Amino acid sequence: MPISAAYRPDPVFMRLGAEFADPVTPADFPQTLLRFRNDRAAATVGLETLSDAEWLEHFARFRPLPDNQPEPLAMRYHGHQFRSYNPDLGDGRGFLFAQLREAGSGRLLDLATKGSGRTPWSRAGDGRLTLKGGVREILAATMLEALGVPTSRAFSLAETGEELQRGDEPSPTRSAVLTRLSHSHIRFGSFQRQAFLQRPDLITVLVDHAVETYFPHVAEAPDRPAALLEQVVAASARLLARWMAAGFVHGVLNTDNMVVTGESFDYGPWRFLPRNDPNFTAAYFDHSGLYSFGRQPETVFWNLQQLAACLALVTDQAGLIAALNRFSDLYRDALRAAMLARLGLKSRSPEADVALVQAAFTALAVGGTAEGEGLRWEPLFFDWFGGLASEHRALAGPRAGLYGLEPFLDFRRQLAGFEPDRPERLDDPVFTRPEPEEMLIDEVEALWAPIAEDDDWSPLYAKLARLEAVRVAYALGD
């Protein structure tokens, strides 16, 4: 197989042993029809030269990659789901397939699946993924990456030729298997499982693995568990800030859906805000609004506390408490930086930055116009990217009337003195468009409809191409 010289296998997780994962056999699907392959992501791990046939052998039939894991591993973990502890979790319809080093950075990356068949942790599930679910994951990950959010990347989607019964979409529905490329799948719930089983020795094994694999710069710290928590707190605060600046609602912020490297993944009932609404929820079953947009900071901190409780079994609490106590300041600083990045501006001073961010949130909260329609979330960042350097463009656009209202006048006053960061970005053709690319639920359904009705994938592929143009134009990735 023509794998490039950039391919660097490094399957380190399997060395942890049988207490952390179970070898499993992938499902034998009736068909494997390639619907999506992410060649840009594949190039970062030396797999872009695979033919489509070879691609399907590895990412739909799951033939092992050379010198990588000899068999898939369903990872073991527990977790709090909507604050209720569940000891019956684990990879129920997915597995860790391979681990590789990223070209250039040398970061360890995972190739993992969703919809690849039953495992010991499937419980009553069939281990499958609906095709619509796979499409939704591609859209979420692509949009988030374009907006600078640390996220897994949809790597591959193959339709698998089965008819699935589901209660939350018309059935029977088409099936698929997804592969994602992500920095880590070591969940908070990975530690919770060992704490529940009263295995502090295995918590120590996980701590050592996480530090040496993902945070080697703190490997010599005298208190490794506290040092690990410090890194996880910082990464989680940064992820949260990027979510909030993107107007993203994850929907199921359970402890098994947060990883130590602070990366967003596993997109189920996600949503992007239509407008600024702290009570906006993504999951139809989130009746109490536990995981609403405005409660995401509280939830992330609560989840970090659960991780700290596990680490308290292997170290003194003082260092863990100190790490948790940094969360608020770290999140506040990260949110300020994330909002400035989304507006394409350089920092002026902490005070000026905070005043601008507050003015932006106030403007986003404007409830209506003469037509009864308030400002949508995404257009503010699109119209005013680069600050006052975009004033003429913003005031010539479809929202010019809104920008004459008092909250927007204050926002515009606060922009005075801010310089655009990398102003050459404003020359990108993306900024000649009257409207930004958004990802509201009506558009998601509109993209799915031609696939469901006519097997027409062209609107989806066109949307993905536009989002790639946005990613290049904004250049928000680190």
N, C-alpha and C positions, 0 to 999 in steps of 0.2 A: 504494500500500500504506500502511496507517495506522501508520507508525512514529512513536513518540512523540518529543517534543522532547528526551528524554534520549539519543537516538541520536546518537553522535559518532564517526563513522568516522575511523580514523587508520592506514592501512595502511603502516607504516614499514618492515617487514621487506623488502618487495619492492624497496625502493630500494637494498638491498645489492648486487643484481645477480646475474648468472647463475652465479657461482662458489658460491653458497650454496643454490640451490634450482632445481628444474626445473618448468616449467609442465606440468600434467597435465590429463587429461580425466576427470571422474568416471564411474564405472560407470553403465550404463543398466540399472537394475533392473527386473525384471518387474512388481513392485508396490512401493508405498510405503504401509505401514500404520502409522500413528502409535501407538506403544506408550507413550511417555513424553515429556513436555515439562516443563521446569523453569521455570515462570513466575516464580518468585522470583528465580532467576538472570537470566532474560530481562529482568526489570524493571531490573536494575542496568546494563543496556546499551541500554535503550530498545527492546526487541523483544517485550515482553509483549503488545502490542496486535495482533500478527499473528493472523489466522485460522488454523485448522488447515490449511486448504488452502495458504495462503501459507507457513506454517511448513514443510510438506513440500516445497514448491517450493525453499525455501532450504536445508533441512537434511536432505533425502533426494535431491533432484534437483540441489541445489547451484547454483541460479541465483544469480549474484553479488548481494550486498547493495548498495544504492545507495551510490555514491561510495566503494566499498571495493575490495578486490582484484578486478581484472577476470577473473582466472582462479586456480584453486587452484595452490598451490606445494608440491611434495614436497621437503622439506628434506633437505639433504645433511649427513651426519655419519658418523663412525666410532665405534669404542668397544671397550672391553674387556668381553668377555662371559665371566663366570666366570674372570677374570684372563687370558684369551687375547685377544690383539688381533685385531679383525676389521675389515678395510678395505672390506668389501663391504656395509656397512650403509646406512642412509638410510630415509626414509619409504617403507616397502614396501607398506603398505596404508592409508595415511592421507595427509593433507596439511593445510597451513595454509589455511584458507578465508577468514578475515577477521580484522581487528584493530579494536578499538573502545576508547573511553575509558569507564571506569567512572563512573557518576553519583556525584557527591559527591567521591570521592577523586581522580578524574582518572587513576587507574592505567590503563596500557595492558593490555588483555586480549586473548587469542587465542581464536578459535573454530577448533578443529582436529578432525580426524575419525579414525575407526578403522573399517576395513571398507569404505572408499569406492572400492575398485578397484585395479587394478594400476598400478604406477609404474615408472620405470627402475630402482628399487631393490627390486623385488619378488622378484628371483631366481626360485626355483622356486615361490613362493607364489601363491595365487590372488587375493590382495588383499582377501579377504573376512573378515568377522567372524561367528562363530556368535551366534545369538540368546542362547544361554545365557551366552556371554562378555560380551555387552552388559548382560545382567541383573546379572551378577556385578560389573561395573564400576560400575553404578548403586549397588548395595548397598555396595561398598567406599567409594566417594566420599561417600555419604550418611552412613554410620556415622562415617567419619573427621571429616567436618565437624562432626557432632554432638559429637564428643569434643575439638574444638578443634585439630585437626591442619591445618596449611596444605595444602590439597589442591585439585586441579582439581575442577570440579563437572560431573557428568553433566548435559548440557544437553538432549539429544534422543536418542531411540532410535526408529528405524523398522524394522519388519520388511520384508524385501525380496523374499521369495518365491522364493528359490533353495534348492536342496538341496546341502549341503556335505559333503564327506568329511573326517573328522578321525580321527586315531589315538588321541586322548585322551578321546573321548566317543562314545556310540552314533551311528552314521552310517547313512544320511544324516541330517543335522541341519539345523535351520532357520537362516536367515541374517538379518543385520541390519546397519544402519549406525548408528554412534554419533557424536555430536558432543559435544565437551567444551569447557568454558570454563575457561581457565587463564591465569595471569599471564605465563608465558613458555614457549617451547619451544626456547630457546637452551641446548643440552645441553653437558655437558662434552665429549662426543664431537664437537660442532661445532668446537671448538678442536683436538681431536685430528686431525681430518681435515686441517686446514691444516698442522699440524705434520708429519704423515706425508708430505704433498705438498711439504714444504719451502717453504712460502709464509709467511714471517714477516710479509710485507706484509699478507696477508689476516688473520693473527692480530691485527694492529694494527687493522684495519678492524672485526673482531668486538669487540675490547676497547672501541674507541670507541663502537660501537653499544650494547653492553651498559651501559657507564657512562652515556652520555647518555640512554638510554631508561629504565633501571631504577634507576640510582644517581646521579642528577644532582648530588647533594650532594657527591660526591667528584670532580666533573668537573675541578676546578682543582688536584687533587693533582699534585705534581711527578712522581710515578711512577704513572701510571694503571694499568698491569698489576698492580702490587702492591696498589694501592688497590682494584681490582676483586676480587682474590683475598681481601682482608680481608673484603669484603662477602659474598662467596660462602661463605667459611668460617663467618662468623657465621650466615648464613641456613641453612646446612646443619646446623650444630650445633643450632640451634633446631628444625629439622624432625626431626632424629634424636631429640632429647629428647621431642618430642611423640609420635613413634612409640612410644618405649619406655614412656612413661606410659600410652599407649593399649593397650599389649600387642599391637602390630601388627607383623607380619612381612611385609615387602614381597615377598620371594621371589626377585626378579631384580634385585639392586642393581648392575647393570652401569653403566658410565660413560655410556652413551647413555640411561639412565633417570634421570639426575640433571640438573637445570636450574640455571642460575645464580641464580635467584630463590629457591631453597630451597622448592620446592613439590613435593608428592607427586603422581604421575600415572602413567597407563598401568598399570592393575591387571590382572595376569595371574594367576599362582598364589599370590595373597595368602592370608593367614590371620590371624585374631586368636587370641591364646593362650587355650587352655582354662584352663590353670593356669601358674603361673610355672615356666618351663622354658627355661633359656638355650640348650639344644640343639634346641629346637623349630624345624623347618623348614617352609616353605610349599610349595616346589616338589618334586614327587615325583622329579624328576631331579637334585636337589641332594644327591647321594650322600655327599659329603664334609662336608656341613653348612656350606659356605662362607658362605651367607647366612642362617644360623640367627639366631634372636632375639638371643642373646648376642653374636654376632659382628658385628652391624650397626654398632656404633661403630667397630670396626676397619675395616670395609669402607668406610664413609663417608670416613674419614680417608685410606684408600688411594686412593680415587677423587679426593679433593682433591689428593693428591700427583701424580696423573696430569695434572690440570689445571695444576698449578704447573709441571710439566715442559714443557708447551706454552708457557706464558707466559715461561719462562726463555729462549726463543728471541728475546724482544723486550725484555728488561730484565735487570738484574743480579739475582743470586739472593738477595742479602741481604734485600731487602724481602719476597720470596716466602717465604723461610724464616721470617722473623718472623711473617708472617701464618699460616703453618701451625702455628707453635709456640703460637699462641693457642687452637688448637682444643680442647685438653683442658680448659682453664679455662672456655672458653665453653660447652662441652657440659655440664660439671659444674654450672655456674650455671643453664643452661637446663633441665637435668633437675630440679634442685631446684624451680625455678619451675613447671615443668610438673606435677610431682607435687602441689605445693600447690594449683595451679589445679584439678586433678582432684579434690582433696579439699575444695575450696571454702573454703580457709583463707587468712588473711592471714599474711604472713611475720612471724616474731618476731625472729630474728637468724640469721646464717649458721650458727652452731653448733647452735642449736635446730632450725633447718630441716633440717640434715643429719642430726641424730639422728632426727628424725621420719621422714624419707625412708628411712633405713636400717632403722628399725623396721618400716616399711610393707613393704619388700622382704622382710625376714625373715618377717613374718607371711604374706605371699603365698607363701612357700616351704614352708609347712606341708604335709607330704606326705599326711596322711590323718586320718581320724577312726575311730570305732568301726565305722562302716559302710564304711570303706576309701575314702572320697571326700574329697579335700582341697578347699580353698577355690578356687573359680574366680576368674579375674582380675577381671572386671568388678564382681562384687558388693561387694568391699571398698570401692570408690570410691562406689558407690551407697548402701550401708548407712551409711557414715560421712561422707557429704557434709555439710560444715558442722562436722565434728569432734564434740565432745562435745554439741553442740546436737542431734545426731541419735542420741545414745546410747540413749535410750528406744526409738526406732524400731528401731535395730539389734538391741537385746537382746530385742525383742518379735517379731523376724522369724524366718525359717526357718533362719538360721545362728547363732542365739543360743548353741547348744552349742559351736560352734567358738570363739566370742569369749570363752569362759571359759578357753581353753588359754593356757599361759604366753606364747608369742610374741604373742598378741593382747592379753594383759594388759599387756605392755611397750608395745605400740603404743598402747593406751589411756592408759597413763601418760604417754607422750610427747605425746599430744594435749592434756594439761592445759596451760592457758596460751595455747593458740592460739585466736584469735577467728575466727568465720566471716566470710568475705568476702561482702558483700551477702547478709546472712541472710534477706532477704525472698524469696530464691529457694527456700527450704525450704517456702514456702507453696504452691508449685506442685503441682497434682494428681499430677504424675509421681511425687512422693515418697510418695504414699499407696499405691503399688503394692508388692506383696511382693517382686517380682523386677525387676531392671533389664532394659533392652533389651540383648541381646548379638548377636553376629554370628559364631557358631561354624559350622563347616562343615556339621554335620548340619542346622542350620536353613536354611542356604543351599540345600542340596539339597531340603529340604522345601518351600521357596518355589518352586523350579523345577519340582518334580514336577507340580503341577496345571496349570502352563502347558504342559508337555510332553504331559501325558496328556489334558487336557480344554480347553486354551486358556483356563484360568481364571486371570485376572490379579488377582483380588480379594485373595488373601492377600499378594501382593507390594505392592499399593497400600496395604493396611492396615498393613503393616510400615513402609513409607515414611512414612505419616502418624504412626505412633508415634515413629519416629526424628526427625521434625520437632518433635514435642512435646518430646523429649529435648533437642534442640538449643536450643529456646527456654528450657527449664527450667535447663539448665546454663549457658547464655549464656557459653560459653568462647571464642567468636570474638573476634578483636582488632578 
